[in-house]
Amino acid sequence: MDEDIDDIDNTDNAANAANDMQAVLRGFVEAALPFARDTTLPPGLLEQYTVGRLLREPTFCDTSYHVAGLVAPHRYLVISALAVPLDDEDNPDRGLCVLQNDALLKVIDRVEAGDRAQVTLLHVPEPNRSRARLRPATRSRPKAASGRATSSGSSARRPTGW
């Protein structure tokens, strides 16, 4: 009889964990905004960004919520609810944002047209990680945005050149 109770408890815990993850994902999707970073990638790097690949960005990554025409041949378009705006009172609309170091990103699209290319990355939320170290209490999310990805093995890694 005790074994039956344990099985029920385990089922309830699994269901609760699934519900918690759904809540995290729902909140992420509702808060996600597009951010851009234009760059010039070295030869051969673009081909490493294949759809479905998971990448771990070891450094802080600067992006912008100002998205318009390309200013370089390549663009990372990052969909994130976790980017931290670095606007301040003296320059409230500069658009500079940063992704926390060690961010998990997933390549969800790559589009190439002539000598131009865009890699679309989804910033994957990790419920056990805190942003509190990075986000000062006085900072707020951008009010509006006009536009913004490891191998399948156990460890995440990214192509160099970000």
ZASEPA-746930 format. One record per residue: residue number from 1; x, y, z of N, C-alpha, C in turn; residue in one letter. Coordinates in pm, 1 decimal, decimal comma. Example, Ala and Ser with C-alpha at 12.3 -4.5 7.8 and 13.67 -1.06 7.14 Angstrom:
# ZASEPA-746930
  resi      n_xx      n_yy      n_zz     ca_xx     ca_yy     ca_zz      c_xx      c_yy      c_zz  resn
     1    1319,0    -569,0     780,0    1230,0    -450,0     780,0    1320,0    -330,0     780,0     a
     2    1285,0    -225,0     708,0    1367,0    -106,0     714,0    1290,0       3,0     787,0     s
END
This chain:
# ZASEPA-746930
  resi      n_xx      n_yy      n_zz     ca_xx     ca_yy     ca_zz      c_xx      c_yy      c_zz  resn
     1      81,4    -119,0       0,0       0,0       0,0       0,0      86,5     126,4       0,0     m
     2     195,0     126,2      80,1     283,3     242,7      81,6     342,9     268,9     -56,2     d
     3     373,5     161,7    -130,1     429,5     179,4    -263,8     331,3     251,9    -354,3     e
     4     201,4     220,3    -343,1     101,8     289,0    -423,7      97,8     437,9    -391,8     d
     5     109,2     472,3    -265,3     107,5     612,7    -225,5     230,0     684,7    -282,4     i
     6     347,2     618,6    -275,2     468,2     679,2    -331,6     452,2     703,7    -480,5     d
     7     394,4     607,5    -553,3     374,8     624,1    -697,1     283,6     742,7    -726,3     d
     8     177,2     757,1    -647,7      86,2     869,2    -667,8     158,6    1000,9    -640,8     i
     9     237,2    1004,2    -531,2     312,0    1125,7    -500,3     408,6    1160,7    -612,2     d
    10     478,8    1060,6    -668,7     572,4    1085,9    -777,8     500,5    1138,4    -900,6     n
    11     382,2    1084,7    -928,3     303,7    1131,8   -1041,8     261,6    1276,2   -1020,1     t
    12     218,6    1306,7    -897,0     179,6    1444,3    -866,1     298,4    1539,2    -879,0     d
    13     416,5    1496,3    -832,1     536,1    1580,2    -843,3     572,2    1605,0    -988,8     n
    14     561,7    1501,8   -1072,1     591,9    1517,5   -1214,8     492,4    1613,2   -1279,1     a
    15     365,5    1599,6   -1242,7     263,6    1688,8   -1298,4     287,9    1832,2   -1252,6     a
    16     324,4    1850,1   -1125,9     353,7    1984,8   -1074,6     474,3    2045,1   -1145,2     n
    17     577,4    1963,1   -1167,8     696,8    2011,9   -1238,1     661,7    2053,3   -1380,7     a
    18     578,6    1974,4   -1447,7     536,1    2008,1   -1583,9     456,1    2137,3   -1584,7     a
    19     367,9    2153,5   -1486,6     289,6    2276,7   -1477,9     378,5    2397,1   -1449,8     n
    20     479,0    2379,5   -1362,8     572,6    2488,1   -1333,3     648,6    2529,3   -1458,5     d
    21     695,4    2430,8   -1536,4     770,0    2461,7   -1658,5     679,7    2532,2   -1760,0     m
    22     554,8    2489,0   -1770,6     461,8    2556,4   -1861,7     441,6    2702,0   -1820,2     q
    23     432,6    2726,2   -1690,4     416,0    2862,8   -1641,7     538,6    2947,9   -1674,5     a
    24     658,4    2891,4   -1657,0     781,8    2963,3   -1690,0     784,7    2996,5   -1838,6     v
    25     754,5    2898,8   -1922,2     756,8    2921,6   -2066,8     650,5    3021,2   -2110,3     l
    26     532,4    3012,1   -2052,5     425,2    3104,8   -2087,1     467,1    3247,3   -2052,1     r
    27     522,4    3266,7   -1933,0     568,1    3399,2   -1894,0     679,8    3450,4   -1983,4     g
    28     769,4    3361,2   -2025,3     879,9    3399,5   -2113,3     826,7    3446,6   -2247,8     f
    29     736,4    3366,6   -2305,0     683,1    3400,3   -2436,8     608,2    3533,0   -2433,1     v
    30     533,4    3555,5   -2327,4     458,5    3680,2   -2316,6     549,6    3802,0   -2301,5     e
    31     667,5    3785,6   -2242,6     757,8    3897,4   -2218,2     870,2    3909,1   -2321,6     a
    32     883,3    3812,9   -2411,4     995,0    3811,2   -2506,3     985,9    3925,7   -2606,6     a
    33    1101,4    3983,3   -2635,5    1113,4    4091,8   -2732,2    1226,1    4059,7   -2829,2     l
    34    1222,1    4117,7   -2949,1    1333,1    4098,1   -3043,7    1444,8    4199,7   -3017,5     p
    35    1568,2    4150,3   -3019,6    1686,9    4233,3   -3003,6    1782,8    4199,5   -3117,1     f
    36    1862,3    4295,0   -3161,6    1951,2    4271,7   -3275,3    2095,3    4302,8   -3240,7     a
    37    2182,6    4232,6   -3309,8    2325,1    4263,5   -3306,4    2379,9    4241,1   -3446,7     r
    38    2424,9    4346,6   -3509,9    2482,5    4338,1   -3643,4    2633,5    4324,5   -3631,3     d
    39    2691,0    4242,8   -3718,9    2833,8    4212,6   -3711,5    2882,8    4164,3   -3846,9     t
    40    3012,3    4146,4   -3857,2    3072,4    4082,2   -3973,6    3136,3    3953,8   -3924,7     t
    41    3082,3    3839,7   -3968,5    3133,5    3709,6   -3925,1    3252,1    3667,4   -4010,6     l
    42    3349,8    3600,4   -3951,3    3461,4    3549,9   -4030,4    3413,7    3438,1   -4123,7     p
    43    3486,0    3414,9   -4232,7    3447,0    3309,9   -4326,9    3430,7    3174,5   -4257,4     p
    44    3324,3    3102,3   -4292,4    3300,3    2969,1   -4239,5    3220,4    2963,7   -4110,7     g
    45    3205,5    3076,0   -4040,9    3135,0    3073,1   -3912,8    2983,4    3063,8   -3930,5     l
    46    2929,5    3133,2   -4028,0    2785,2    3133,9   -4049,6    2729,8    2992,3   -4067,8     l
    47    2802,6    2907,1   -4137,3    2757,6    2770,8   -4164,4    2744,3    2687,3   -4037,4     e
    48    2808,9    2727,2   -3928,3    2799,2    2653,6   -3802,1    2665,6    2675,6   -3732,1     q
    49    2595,2    2778,8   -3771,3    2464,6    2807,0   -3711,4    2357,9    2728,0   -3787,3     y
    50    2329,5    2608,1   -3741,0    2227,7    2523,0   -3802,9    2103,6    2521,9   -3714,4     t
    51    1987,3    2520,9   -3777,8    1861,5    2523,9   -3704,0    1854,1    2406,1   -3607,3     v
    52    1816,9    2435,4   -3484,3    1805,4    2335,6   -3379,1    1926,6    2326,5   -3288,5     g
    53    2036,3    2387,6   -3328,1    2158,9    2379,9   -3248,2    2147,2    2466,7   -3123,2     r
    54    2192,6    2413,0   -3010,5    2197,4    2488,1   -2885,2    2337,5    2542,5   -2864,9     l
    55    2344,4    2666,4   -2820,3    2472,5    2733,8   -2801,3    2478,0    2792,4   -2660,9     l
    56    2595,5    2794,7   -2601,9    2615,8    2856,9   -2471,5    2708,4    2976,1   -2493,5     r
    57    2660,6    3096,3   -2465,9    2741,2    3217,0   -2482,1    2812,8    3244,7   -2350,5     e
    58    2945,9    3226,1   -2344,4    3017,6    3237,9   -2217,5    3034,0    3381,8   -2167,7     p
    59    3019,8    3479,7   -2255,9    3041,2    3618,6   -2216,0    2909,2    3695,4   -2217,3     t
    60    2911,0    3815,4   -2160,4    2796,1    3903,4   -2174,5    2785,3    3941,6   -2321,2     f
    61    2665,7    3954,5   -2370,7    2645,8    3985,5   -2512,3    2561,3    4110,9   -2526,6     c
    62    2616,5    4209,8   -2595,6    2540,8    4332,9   -2614,5    2449,2    4320,7   -2736,1     d
    63    2329,7    4375,6   -2721,7    2228,9    4376,9   -2827,4    2158,5    4511,9   -2822,0     t
    64    2065,2    4531,3   -2911,2    1988,1    4654,8   -2911,6    1841,7    4624,1   -2939,5     s
    65    1753,9    4702,8   -2879,3    1613,8    4688,8   -2914,3    1575,5    4780,7   -3029,9     y
    66    1670,9    4858,5   -3080,0    1649,0    4936,0   -3202,5    1683,9    4845,3   -3320,0     h
    67    1583,4    4803,4   -3393,2    1605,4    4710,8   -3504,0    1554,0    4776,2   -3631,5     v
    68    1643,2    4797,6   -3724,4    1607,0    4856,4   -3853,2    1689,5    4785,3   -3960,2     a
    69    1738,2    4856,5   -4058,7    1820,0    4796,6   -4163,3    1953,8    4748,5   -4109,5     g
    70    2012,0    4653,2   -4179,0    2142,9    4599,2   -4139,8    2249,8    4707,1   -4151,7     l
    71    2338,1    4713,4   -4052,4    2452,6    4804,3   -4059,3    2581,4    4726,5   -4082,6     v
    72    2571,5    4593,9   -4091,7    2683,2    4504,0   -4122,0    2624,4    4387,6   -4202,1     a
    73    2707,5    4304,4   -4261,6    2653,4    4197,0   -4346,7    2577,3    4087,0   -4273,1     p
    74    2597,9    4071,9   -4143,3    2533,6    3963,8   -4068,8    2461,1    4018,7   -3946,6     h
    75    2350,5    3954,3   -3912,6    2272,6    3996,6   -3795,9    2235,6    3875,7   -3712,3     r
    76    2250,7    3891,2   -3580,6    2191,1    3799,9   -3484,4    2061,2    3866,4   -3440,8     y
    77    1949,8    3798,6   -3460,4    1821,6    3844,6   -3411,0    1789,2    3755,6   -3291,7     l
    78    1790,5    3811,9   -3171,1    1774,7    3734,7   -3048,0    1637,2    3762,2   -2988,4     v
    79    1560,0    3656,5   -2968,7    1429,6    3667,6   -2903,6    1453,4    3636,2   -2756,2     i
    80    1428,6    3735,1   -2669,3    1460,1    3717,8   -2528,3    1364,8    3795,9   -2438,1     s
    81    1336,2    3736,9   -2323,5    1264,4    3808,4   -2217,4    1362,3    3842,5   -2105,2     a
    82    1490,5    3811,2   -2126,8    1589,3    3823,5   -2019,9    1697,2    3927,3   -2047,6     l
    83    1687,6    3999,4   -2158,6    1787,0    4102,0   -2188,5    1769,7    4218,3   -2091,2     a
    84    1881,4    4271,4   -2046,3    1880,1    4379,8   -1948,5    1912,7    4511,1   -2019,1     v
    85    1820,6    4608,6   -2014,0    1848,4    4737,8   -2077,9    1953,2    4815,5   -1998,6     p
    86    2041,0    4882,3   -2069,2    2144,4    4963,4   -2005,0    2119,9    5112,3   -2026,7     l
    87    1997,7    5146,1   -2063,0    1962,2    5286,8   -2076,9    1975,1    5354,4   -1940,6     d
    88    2004,9    5484,2   -1941,6    2012,1    5559,0   -1815,9    1937,3    5690,7   -1831,2     d
    89    1930,7    5766,3   -1726,5    1854,8    5890,8   -1728,3    1908,7    5990,3   -1830,0     e
    90    2040,9    5993,1   -1850,7    2100,4    6087,3   -1945,8    2076,9    6047,2   -2090,7     d
    91    2055,0    5919,6   -2115,9    2037,8    5869,4   -2251,8    1933,5    5757,5   -2250,3     n
    92    1806,7    5791,3   -2229,0    1704,9    5689,8   -2204,3    1667,5    5603,7   -2324,9     p
    93    1702,1    5645,3   -2444,6    1659,9    5570,2   -2563,4    1775,3    5518,8   -2648,7     d
    94    1891,6    5495,4   -2588,5    2003,6    5448,9   -2671,3    1982,4    5305,7   -2718,7     r
    95    1903,4    5225,5   -2646,4    1866,2    5092,6   -2692,8    1961,8    4981,1   -2658,6     g
    96    2070,2    5011,0   -2590,6    2168,9    4908,4   -2557,7    2116,7    4816,0   -2448,4     l
    97    2125,8    4685,2   -2473,8    2084,8    4582,1   -2378,3    2194,8    4476,8   -2372,9     c
    98    2192,8    4394,6   -2268,0    2293,3    4290,7   -2253,7    2226,0    4160,8   -2211,3     v
    99    2277,0    4050,2   -2264,8    2236,5    3917,3   -2219,4    2338,2    3872,3   -2116,7     l
   100    2290,0    3813,0   -2009,0    2379,1    3764,3   -1903,4    2478,8    3664,0   -1960,3     q
   101    2598,8    3660,5   -1902,3    2697,4    3562,4   -1946,4    2643,4    3421,2   -1925,7     n
   102    2692,7    3326,7   -2002,3    2653,6    3185,9   -1996,2    2508,6    3164,0   -2041,3     d
   103    2458,5    3251,8   -2126,8    2321,9    3239,6   -2177,4    2309,5    3117,8   -2268,0     a
   104    2196,1    3050,3   -2259,8    2165,4    2936,5   -2345,9    2079,2    2986,8   -2460,7     l
   105    2125,7    2964,6   -2583,1    2057,7    3012,2   -2702,6    2032,2    2895,7   -2797,3     l
   106    1921,1    2900,9   -2868,4    1888,6    2797,2   -2966,8    1868,8    2863,3   -3102,0     k
   107    1934,9    2807,8   -3203,8    1918,8    2858,6   -3339,9    1781,4    2814,0   -3389,9     v
   108    1695,9    2911,3   -3420,5    1563,3    2875,5   -3470,3    1545,3    2909,8   -3618,1     i
   109    1639,0    2985,2   -3676,2    1629,9    3015,2   -3819,3    1761,6    3075,6   -3866,5     d
   110    1789,7    3056,8   -3994,2    1902,9    3122,4   -4059,0    1858,5    3155,9   -4200,1     r
   111    1867,3    3281,9   -4234,6    1825,1    3328,1   -4366,0    1943,4    3396,1   -4433,0     v
   112    1966,7    3360,3   -4557,6    2074,5    3421,8   -4634,3    2017,5    3479,2   -4763,2     e
   113    2058,8    3599,5   -4796,9    2018,1    3664,1   -4921,2    2139,5    3738,4   -4975,7     a
   114    2198,7    3682,2   -5079,2    2319,8    3741,6   -5134,5    2431,6    3737,9   -5032,8     g
   115    2492,3    3854,4   -5005,5    2601,4    3860,9   -4907,3    2551,6    3896,8   -4767,3     d
   116    2422,2    3899,1   -4747,7    2361,7    3930,1   -4617,7    2305,6    3802,9   -4554,5     r
   117    2305,7    3797,3   -4420,7    2251,3    3680,4   -4351,3    2200,0    3722,0   -4214,1     a
   118    2098,3    3650,4   -4168,9    2044,6    3671,9   -4035,2    2028,4    3537,0   -3966,7     q
   119    2078,7    3527,3   -3843,8    2062,9    3408,5   -3760,8    1967,6    3446,5   -3649,3     v
   120    1855,6    3374,0   -3638,4    1758,3    3401,8   -3533,1    1781,6    3304,6   -3418,8     t
   121    1801,7    3361,5   -3300,5    1833,0    3284,0   -3180,5    1724,6    3304,7   -3075,8     l
   122    1685,5    3196,3   -3009,9    1592,5    3203,7   -2898,5    1672,9    3193,6   -2770,0     l
   123    1662,1    3293,1   -2684,0    1728,7    3291,1   -2553,7    1645,0    3201,1   -2463,7     h
   124    1695,8    3082,5   -2432,0    1621,2    2981,2   -2357,4    1623,2    3015,3   -2208,6     v
   125    1504,7    3026,8   -2147,6    1501,4    3056,9   -2004,1    1547,7    2937,2   -1923,0     p
   126    1623,1    2962,7   -1818,3    1667,6    2858,2   -1727,3    1615,5    2895,0   -1589,6     e
   127    1507,8    2826,6   -1544,2    1438,8    2866,8   -1420,6    1528,5    2876,0   -1297,8     p
   128    1637,8    2801,7   -1290,8    1722,6    2801,3   -1171,9    1828,6    2910,7   -1172,6     n
   129    1832,7    2993,3   -1277,8    1931,4    3100,4   -1285,0    1867,6    3232,4   -1246,5     r
   130    1941,8    3314,7   -1179,0    1891,2    3444,0   -1134,4    1955,7    3555,9   -1213,6     s
   131    1876,6    3658,3   -1246,9    1929,3    3777,4   -1312,9    1957,3    3888,1   -1213,1     r
   132    1924,0    3865,7   -1088,3    1932,0    3972,2    -988,2    2071,2    4033,0    -978,2     a
   133    2177,1    3953,6   -1001,1    2313,3    4006,1    -991,6    2337,5    4113,2   -1095,7     r
   134    2272,9    4102,9   -1210,2    2301,6    4191,5   -1320,8    2208,7    4311,6   -1325,7     l
   135    2084,4    4293,3   -1292,5    1984,8    4397,7   -1309,5    1976,3    4486,3   -1185,5     r
   136    2024,7    4611,3   -1195,3    2007,2    4703,1   -1083,9    1859,2    4733,5   -1064,1     p
   137    1820,1    4763,7    -943,4    1679,4    4787,3    -911,2    1621,9    4905,6    -987,4     a
   138    1705,0    5001,3   -1030,4    1654,7    5120,3   -1097,6    1632,0    5099,7   -1246,5     t
   139    1678,1    4990,7   -1301,7    1661,2    4967,0   -1445,3    1523,1    4910,4   -1473,0     r
   140    1472,0    4936,8   -1593,8    1343,1    4879,8   -1633,5    1355,9    4826,6   -1775,3     s
   141    1260,4    4741,1   -1813,8    1260,0    4686,7   -1949,5    1232,4    4798,4   -2048,7     r
   142    1277,9    4783,1   -2172,0    1245,7    4883,7   -2272,5    1094,4    4891,5   -2291,6     p
   143    1044,8    5011,8   -2314,9     900,7    5029,7   -2329,4     849,8    4973,2   -2460,8     k
   144     928,3    4981,8   -2565,4     883,7    4932,5   -2695,9    1004,4    4880,8   -2771,1     a
   145     978,0    4787,1   -2858,0    1084,4    4733,5   -2942,0    1034,2    4727,0   -3084,0     a
   146    1120,1    4759,3   -3177,2    1077,8    4755,0   -3315,6    1135,0    4636,3   -3389,6     s
   147    1203,9    4547,1   -3331,6    1252,6    4426,6   -3395,2    1367,0    4355,9   -3318,8     g
   148    1443,2    4184,7   -3295,1    1563,8    4117,9   -3228,3    1596,7    3965,0   -3256,5     r
   149    2133,2    3082,9   -2987,8    2065,3    2991,2   -3018,0    2152,0    2897,5   -2948,5     a
   150    2488,3    2449,0   -2783,6    2554,9    2323,4   -2794,2    2507,2    2242,9   -2910,2     t
   151    2568,1    2185,1   -2952,4    2528,1    2073,8   -3034,5    2433,0    1993,6   -2950,9     s
   152    2369,6    1891,8   -3010,0    2269,4    1817,9   -2936,0    2329,9    1726,4   -2831,5     s
   153    2458,8    1736,6   -2805,1    2524,6    1659,6   -2699,9    2491,3    1716,6   -2563,5     g
   154    2559,3    1666,7   -2460,8    2524,2    1706,2   -2325,7    2582,2    1841,7   -2285,6     s
   155    2683,8    1888,8   -2351,6    2738,7    2018,3   -2312,8    2712,9    2120,5   -2423,0     s
   156    2672,1    2240,5   -2382,4    2640,9    2345,0   -2478,3    2768,4    2420,5   -2513,6     a
   157    2782,4    2456,8   -2639,9    2895,2    2538,5   -2682,1    2850,1    2623,1   -2799,3     r
   158    2925,0    2725,0   -2830,1    2887,9    2813,2   -2939,7    3004,1    2826,8   -3035,8     r
   159    2974,1    2859,4   -3160,3    3083,1    2892,1   -3251,2    3150,1    3019,9   -3203,1     p
   160    3278,1    3032,6   -3222,8    3347,0    3154,8   -3182,4    3316,1    3265,3   -3281,8     t
   161    3330,4    3387,6   -3240,8    3310,1    3499,9   -3330,0    3187,3    3581,2   -3298,6     g
   162    3118,6    3551,2   -3192,9    2998,3    3626,2   -3155,5    3038,6    3767,2   -3130,4     w
END
